Every structure is written in C-alpha cells, then in structure tokens.
C-alpha cells in the first residue's frame, strides 16, 4: 500500500456545508465534505450501486445520503449509517496546508472499482461459541443484523436459519432485472459470512416452531432444537395467490426468490403471451424487465383506475400508465380476475385468464404465462403453533413489536422486516412496511441494540425505489394522504410529488429530480420538512440549509 499526499483543491473553494468530488492522481476520485472548519475525505461513490455521492445530500451531523437509493454514510469515518449500503467507504486524511486542501491516500483506494471497504468489525465471534443470537430468515434484514452485531462489538455466536438455498441477496434485482444467478445477487457468500463474521449460516432450513420456555428454535420434520439467548425473527414475506380456479397451474408464477425468477425467465420468451395480475410495483417492474423480449402481448389486470394509484395517486399513475402503453402494454383496470382456464391439450397448464371489466363485461385473455403480483403475506405460519405468540401475531400474520422492534411481552425476541408491525415515529400508528430497505435498517438497529445492551428506537424514514422507464424514488409513509402537490409533469416522467395529510408533508416521490427524495428523507428525519402551504407557495426544499454547522439542526 503506497500513500500519496496531493493538493486537490483551494480551501476557499469548499464552504461550510458543501461537498465536492475532486480528482486524485489519474482516474482516482475523492469526496470532500466540509463541516465548519473541518474537511473530511472519503470514497466518492456509493457502495450500493456506485452513485456519485457529491450529487447527494450532506447534513451537519456528518451524514452523506446517496442521491439514488437512500444509502447513508458517516463522512468523518466512512462507516455505514443506513442501508442499503452493503459496505463502508474508505476514509482518507485531509488537512489544509498553505490554503490548499491536501488528501493523503492510497491511489488504488480512490478508484471507483475499489470504493468499498469492509466495515470495521469490533468483533468476529466464532461458530459454536455458546447459544448466542439465532436469526430466523436469510434476507436483507438478517444480513444487516449480522454486520451491525459485529460492527458494534458483539462477540457471541450468530446462527442463521435460512429457508433459501443461498446467502442474503439483493432481492430488488429479481423484479427489476430478472437476474437468475444467485451468486451475482449475494451481498456476501455463505463461506465469507462463516469465515469473516463467524456466522453459522445454515441455508435450506425450514423452521417449524419456537419453544419460548426452553429458548429453542424447532427445525425441520425431525424437530431439531437450536438454542438461543436472543432470537431475531426475519422471515420476510410469502407471495400471495388469488383464491381462484387455476391459481396453481404450472405456468402461473409469483416472484419472490431466485427459483421464481428462473421459472419466469425460462417461460417469458419471444412470441409468448404474458398476463400479469396486479398493477403495483413488483408487477410493473417485471413488465419493464421483459418489455424488450418481443412478446406477442403483455396484458396487465388491476383493481384501481390507474397503476400505483393507492401509493402514488391518480395523476402519477396515469403518467406511468401512458409510458407503459407506449411500450405495447395493454391495461385492464378496475377489473376482477374470475378464473384461470387450463389448456385443453394439457390441463396442468394455463391457457387463458377470464376477467370481469368495470362495465360488467367478461373478456378472456389468452396466456402462455401468468404472473401474480398481488402482494405478500408475513411468513409467520410457523409461529401460529408456537405457544406464547398468540397475543403478538395478529390475524394477518404480522408480529407486533415495540419501538425497539422487540416482540411485545417476550424476553429477548425481536422481529424485523415484512413481518414486523411497529409504531411509526411521531404518530405511534402501527404499520407493517414491506420495503426491502426498511428490513435492512431494522436489522442494523436490532444488531446495535443487542450488541450494546441498550435499546435503539427505530426511527428511520422508509425509502424505496422502482424502475419504471425512469427511476422512481420515494421516501416517507404516505398512507392516507389527502392531497398531492405535484411539481413537474408525470406524463414526461419528470416531477416531484409531495404527499400531504392534515397540512403536513408525510412523503415525497420523484422522477428525474435527484436529489429531492434524499433531501426530503433528511428533512423528515430532522423534523424540518416545510408545510404543505409552504410547498404550494413555492418553497424549494433543496434550498434549505441542513449541512452547514452554523445552521446545524437538532434531530426531532
């Protein structure tokens, strides 16, 4: 490792609260951030998907937020603050000498290809060292919990019981890109989790119950007992199927895991007729992923007037519908699926879908492939027969937790991700949020709580994104909005939308307006989001100073 000291910028060119990307010897890039009189230097690109962090948002409490997907890092150390960042940034020494900002760094570490560094693990543990933490589930929540446990000094054993036959993956790429190779999706391989993190990672494991009295997890038909000191339930969701005739025919698919993606990828070939049931995010991301496959037809069936209407509203839904129609997609909205008809030549295969339109007319859509994207249910069936969970698992399958994500009334048991019904910061409203990013951040919060022995209230602002021709970004909890303020034109897929409830902005969505959503997520976190009246009056949230030390806000 060879360090070099290079003057990269005049001190006068970087003001308090500013970030700049600067060159470092040849192709190297460094992000400079100034907080008061102190200049910090880190890798210039997000470790998630490589976004230029200089185009993101800096806050006076030392956070830089990625402009694309909400990953957050500490500019003083490079450490991860928020998911979906899988790795930390390099942190370089920066100093001011004779009016010049100098950075001391290994040039190789400043290259985009080498932007990531492993998190600083205060502990690595070892397999088989006592009962320790048992995590049921192998998704993003489990992965982020593992990292957080070790980052914050937990040295006990960690056992992961995962139903899936691979290590934690970037599940978002299943619907957005239909990637079918698990090795290209894994954040860390199972051998790496075992060797570097000391995790007893057991893939392909079916959990059948929990014995709270004995503090043991029951595994498989043989009822193997896995003891724990602390239990983290992170089982995610199970794809729903409509209760209609034909739902289980061999070419009727849902999309949740790699095997699902493989089946859909193999079936959706040139010349085939695709029918998609459901018009929300997973369904429409899949439609985008296969639009260029020269299919004979793509029909989408939805219950609302416009796709995404419940989340994004009619006007934005209409704009996105127009885009998809321009790509040859045909919508059948405000419609109900009656049944799926089997083929006469092969009764195990679907050949058509019968739909009732809003007019009452019945139509039959020919289908070679049917995909149901009608949501997920909490994967908690195994808890229904487990004594002690009767009062914390509701009829929907959600597990009720407190603000620390601890299962109510149970000792040393936590629930995170799709299954967790948790109180929303500020309102206390109970809500289950099915965002991949939320699961990751909840895993980080619980890992820190367990490692440090003191509760970390979960107060992160939900963030999600969706590939819809352009990248749609969203932050906040917009359920029950009573007004939408739209700046821009949804039909051109270039806008910012502010979701309002009782005069307050509770969520923000955008397309081609970065970094508005990243800025909005920080304003919501800090309690500094302007009112609906201010937004209607022309207030520009990007103009609000939350980065300079002189304007340092207090977290609400």
Beta strands, then each sheet from edge to edge (+ up, - down):
strand 1: 3-10
strand 2: 19-24
strand 3: 28-35
strand 4: 38-43
strand 5: 57-58
strand 6: 63-65
strand 7: 72-74
strand 8: 80-82
strand 9: 88-89
strand 10: 91-97
strand 11: 100-106
strand 12: 116-117
strand 13: 133-136
strand 14: 158-161
strand 15: 199-202
strand 16: 207-211
strand 17: 216-219
strand 18: 224-227
strand 19: 230-233
strand 20: 237-239
strand 21: 252-253
strand 22: 273-277
strand 23: 297-301
strand 24: 329-332
strand 25: 336-342
strand 26: 350-356
strand 27: 362-366
strand 28: 369-372
strand 29: 376-378
strand 30: 399-400
strand 31: 413-415
strand 32: 420-423
strand 33: 430-431
strand 34: 463-467
strand 35: 471-476
strand 36: 483-489
strand 37: 494-501
strand 38: 504-511
sheet 1: 1+ 11- 10+ 4- 3+ 2-
sheet 2: 5+ 6- 7+ 8-
sheet 3: 9+ 12-
sheet 4: 15+ 14+ 13+ 19+ 31+
sheet 5: 16+ 17- 18+
sheet 6: 20+ 29-
sheet 7: 21+ 28+ 22+ 23+ 24+
sheet 8: 25+ 26- 27+
sheet 9: 30+ 32+ 33-
sheet 10: 34+ 35- 38+ 37- 36+
end
